[in-house]
Structure formats: structure tokens, C-alpha cells
Amino acid sequence: IEANSYSFICHIYIFGGIEAYIFGKYELAADISLKRQEVEKKMSRRTKYFGTSDFYDGLTFLAMARKTNDIKWVFLAKEAKASLENMNHDGNIHCKHRLLLFQAETKNLIGDAKEASHGYDLAIAS
């Protein structure tokens, strides 16, 4: 693969991962996200799409954590959340509602339904 193809490959992986997540193919979405992250290591900068890739990576990794109880997915979800927090802190207007939704999903994963419900309401209101 030529170096100038990495960006194109990442775009394909981003949208393929989103599609797999939306249709409930979490293992496929996780595999695609991890492959994209490997390709991104060869690039001078990541393709974030205003937090979209981190958001869907995080949701995918939370879904995999729920499904497999493997701590690896929790760690990867925390990395995605940290990236969303950084973008939100930097004033990226696309990230606030994504971060709130991601936090609500995290609360849901740990079984805190009341806080998750409140978090979903905050995400909708933002």
C-alpha cells in the first residue's frame, strides 16, 4: 500500500465500522476499528471526522465489553472517551453531545440505569 492510500483506507474503515456498529455486528465493527487504528499509526495524523471515529470506536468497544466481559474493550473504550473529552475541551461543538451520550452508555454498561437515563436526557438536550 502506498503512503498516499492510507487516508483512503482509513475513510473506508471509518464508514465500514459505523455501518457494522449500526447493524449490530459488533465483532466486525471492533475488528474494523482496530485495523483502522493500525493504519493510522502509519499516517502523520489521524482522520477523526470531528470526533466521529472516536465516538463510534467507543460505542463499539463498550458493546464488546458488554458482550464479552473482556477488560481489553473497557481499556479501548476509555481511550476513545479520553479523545472525545480532549476534543470537547478544545471547543469542538460536534463532541459535546457525543461525549454525553458516550458517558450515558458507560453508565448503562455498569448497571447505573438512573444515571444513564439522566445522561441520555443531557445528550438529547445538548
C-alpha angles and dihedrals in degrees: 000000000000118000093245090059095062093083092051091048091051091052090053091048093048095053094038090053092049091050092048091050094048091052093048097251092136097163090053092045091051092048091050092048092051092048090050091051090053091052091047090059087067093053129084090234138007125257102234104163091214092306097315095119093048091045095053092039088055094047090047093050091048090051090050091048089053092047100043106022086224113150090214090076093050090054092050091047089053090053090052091048092051090053091050090049091052092050091046090050089051089058100256101162092203093063106057097076091039091052092048091049091047091051090050090051089051091053089049091052092055091047100253097136096169094054091041091054091049090048092051089052091051091049092051092048094050 
